[in-house]
Amino acid sequence: MRRRVTRLSLLVLLLVTVNGCAHALRSARVADLRGNPGRYQNHSVSIDGVVTNAFSVPLVPYAMYRVDDGTGEVIVLSQNHRTPTRGARVRVKGRVEDIAVLGGRAVGLHLREQSLYIKR
């Protein structure tokens, strides 16, 4: 009986650890993206924050908006026709991309939106 409890305890501990690691890899802060862009380059991350600015041009298939998570702002490039309004709380999942890296700093760092959830 004792051996069974030990195995069950180890299994639960392993599941909690793996779940915590997976959550840490999925979520990121904007400060982390800006501080270490190479780590996140071409990876999908989720950002929770507030939309500070949104803009689009008619007849252009892209829209952009800025999301501030409290540690900084990041531009989100969207091909979705629905852009969130200023002040909306959102959770954005997107692929981290940049235009270039000069002197270790990412130029044009942005997220290419994969999914958007607007919190009510």
Backbone torsions as a table, in degrees:
resi	resn	phi	psi	omega
1	MET	NA	-42.3	-178.8
2	ARG	-64.0	-38.5	179.9
3	ARG	-64.4	-38.3	179.0
4	ARG	-65.5	-41.6	178.2
5	VAL	-64.5	-39.7	178.6
6	THR	-63.7	-45.0	178.0
7	ARG	-62.6	-43.6	179.1
8	LEU	-63.5	-41.1	178.1
9	SER	-62.9	-43.1	178.3
10	LEU	-64.5	-39.0	178.7
11	LEU	-64.5	-44.9	178.4
12	VAL	-63.4	-42.9	178.2
13	LEU	-61.5	-43.0	178.2
14	LEU	-63.2	-44.2	179.2
15	LEU	-63.7	-41.4	178.4
16	VAL	-64.7	-41.9	179.5
17	THR	-64.7	-46.4	179.6
18	VAL	-63.7	-41.7	178.4
19	ASN	-63.2	-41.4	178.2
20	GLY	-64.8	-41.0	178.0
21	CYS	-66.3	-42.1	179.6
22	ALA	-64.3	-40.3	178.5
23	HIS	-65.5	-39.2	179.4
24	ALA	-65.6	-34.1	179.2
25	LEU	-74.5	-30.2	-178.3
26	ARG	-78.1	-39.4	-176.0
27	SER	-97.4	143.7	178.6
28	ALA	-145.2	159.8	173.3
29	ARG	-101.5	153.3	179.5
30	VAL	-60.8	-37.2	178.4
31	ALA	-60.7	-37.0	176.8
32	ASP	-65.6	-41.9	179.5
33	LEU	-61.9	-43.9	-179.1
34	ARG	-73.6	-34.8	-177.8
35	GLY	-74.5	-32.1	-177.9
36	ASN	-141.4	69.3	-175.1
37	PRO	-64.6	-29.6	-179.1
38	GLY	-64.5	-31.0	-179.9
39	ARG	-67.5	-34.2	-174.9
40	TYR	-101.3	-7.4	-176.7
41	GLN	-53.2	127.6	179.3
42	ASN	61.9	23.9	174.6
43	HIS	-113.8	152.8	176.4
44	SER	-89.0	134.2	177.6
45	VAL	-135.2	163.7	175.0
46	SER	-115.5	137.9	178.0
47	ILE	-125.3	130.4	173.0
48	ASP	-104.9	131.8	179.2
49	GLY	-177.7	-165.4	-177.5
50	VAL	-114.4	135.7	177.8
51	VAL	-74.5	122.8	-179.4
52	THR	-99.4	-22.2	-179.3
53	ASN	-161.6	141.5	177.6
54	ALA	-140.4	136.7	178.8
55	PHE	-152.1	148.6	176.5
56	SER	-150.4	161.8	180.0
57	VAL	-117.9	131.5	179.1
58	PRO	-57.7	144.4	178.3
59	LEU	69.2	6.5	174.6
60	VAL	-107.4	130.5	-173.0
61	PRO	-74.3	2.5	-178.9
62	TYR	-116.6	150.5	171.6
63	ALA	-133.3	154.5	179.0
64	MET	-131.4	147.7	172.8
65	TYR	-149.7	155.6	-179.9
66	ARG	-104.6	137.7	178.0
67	VAL	-120.4	128.6	177.9
68	ASP	-109.4	121.1	179.7
69	ASP	-101.7	8.6	-178.8
70	GLY	99.5	-19.3	178.0
71	THR	-108.6	-8.6	180.0
72	GLY	158.9	179.7	-179.4
73	GLU	-115.4	148.7	175.1
74	VAL	-136.3	144.0	176.8
75	ILE	-85.1	137.9	176.7
76	VAL	-114.6	125.9	178.3
77	LEU	-99.3	123.9	-174.1
78	SER	-124.0	141.1	171.2
79	GLN	-103.5	6.1	178.0
80	ASN	-80.7	144.2	179.3
81	HIS	-78.1	-12.1	-179.2
82	ARG	-100.4	112.3	175.6
83	THR	-109.5	142.5	180.0
84	PRO	-71.2	153.8	179.1
85	THR	-84.8	161.3	178.6
86	ARG	-60.0	132.8	179.8
87	GLY	92.5	-7.3	-179.9
88	ALA	-73.4	139.3	174.0
89	ARG	-86.6	126.8	-174.9
90	VAL	-133.4	161.2	168.4
91	ARG	-125.5	116.5	-176.5
92	VAL	-113.6	130.2	171.5
93	LYS	-108.6	129.8	-178.6
94	GLY	-158.6	167.7	179.4
95	ARG	-92.0	129.0	-178.6
96	VAL	-77.5	125.0	179.1
97	GLU	-138.1	160.4	172.1
98	ASP	-146.2	167.4	179.9
99	ILE	-84.0	-42.9	-179.9
100	ALA	-161.2	165.3	173.6
101	VAL	-121.6	117.9	180.0
102	LEU	-120.9	120.6	179.6
103	GLY	60.4	32.4	179.0
104	GLY	83.0	-0.7	179.4
105	ARG	-109.1	134.6	-179.5
106	ALA	-78.4	129.4	177.2
107	VAL	-104.0	126.8	179.9
108	GLY	75.2	30.5	179.7
109	LEU	-62.9	129.8	179.6
110	HIS	-155.9	167.6	173.6
111	LEU	-107.6	134.3	171.5
112	ARG	-93.9	110.2	-172.7
113	GLU	-57.7	131.2	173.0
114	GLN	-109.2	-36.4	175.3
115	SER	-152.7	153.2	-178.0
116	LEU	-136.3	130.7	174.6
117	TYR	-123.8	119.2	178.7
118	ILE	-95.7	119.4	-178.0
119	LYS	-79.8	140.5	-179.6
120	ARG	-103.2	NA	NA
